[in-house]
Every structure is written in structure tokens, then in C-alpha cells.
Amino acid sequence: MPGIDDTRPFVPLNIAVLTVSDSRTEADDSSGALLIERLTTAGHKLADRRIIRDEADAIVDQLKAWIADPEIEIVLSTGGTGVTGRDVTPEAFERVIDKKIEGFGELFRMLSYQTIGTSTIQSRALGGVANGTYLFALPGSRGACKDGWDMILRHQLDNRHRPCNFAELLPRLKER
């Protein structure tokens, strides 16, 4: 049965949060704030937080900086995953990702369907690994961030989750 194995000690991860938006500031970035609240409540550490405009080069530059930082293990982004002309987060992520985690976007959309129905098809949420750092791109709404964290990421980023989780694979991500 999947769940938390309380016999294992919890291992906090260092997580950076990126909000991709042309209009948000830290004062009104409710989706980024929700992710920060969720990850810190779970016991993880906020490693950094940024708000960047919907510009692929700027997103790539920030991702590369965090990927190069050995202290940052996970990057969670919110925003820019839709289908409009300014939504470029997936394209930016694909420029840095070494390996896609195909099931992340698929599972996100399946779970999101239960909440918003067919509107979930407009989300291009995705996950991947870049030089040993996990990257997860969520849509910009609070509901999407809540669903992504509560139904997927809080479990997969908890090393106690059974039968397996992303957290326990961190030391092996750079294997060749």
C-alpha cells in the first residue's frame, strides 16, 4: 500500500520557487506563496525565490543558475505553461532538461481533470532532470499549484514515501 513509512527519518530538500509572470510581484504572487507555504510546512527548505517575465531566455538563465548551484535540489515553477503566445515556460525548460519525466505532466492533467474537467488540456505542466536537479513546471493558478503539490510533489519529494519517490533518487541522478 502506498504511503509514508514512519520508520524512516524525513530528509528536507532545498527547493527554489520560480514564478513566471509578466504582471506578478512578490506582494501578489499567490501561487508562488502557496508553493512556499506548502514546501516549508512539509519540512523542506526554501533555497531561493524569483519572479521572472514570460521570456524564454530569462527563464533559461535562471534555471541554469539554479541547476549549477549544488545547494538547490529541486526547482518548482508556476506560470507560463498555457498555450498563448507569451507562455514559454515549457520551451525554456526543454532547453535545459537532460531527461523528461513524462509521467509528471500526464499525472498532473489526470488529477487536474477531476477538478477542472477538460480545461486541463490547456496545461503543459512538465517535469524533468537537469544535471542532477529536478525541475517541475506547474500552471500559474493557485488551484493548479495546490493540486500539483498536494497530490504529486509532496509525496514524491518525501523520502519516506513508499514504494518509491524522487527524493531517494537524488544521489543517483548524475550517474553515468
Secondary structure, 3 states (H helix, E strand, C coil): CCEECCCCCCCCCEEEEEEECCCCCCCCCHHHHHHHHHHHHCCCEEEEEEEECCCHHHHHHHHHHHHHCCCCCEEEEECCCCCCCCCCHHHHHHHHCCEECHHHHHHHHHHHHHHHHHHHHHCCCEEEEECCEEEEEECCCHHHHHHHHHHHHHHHCCCCEECCCCHHHHHHCCCC
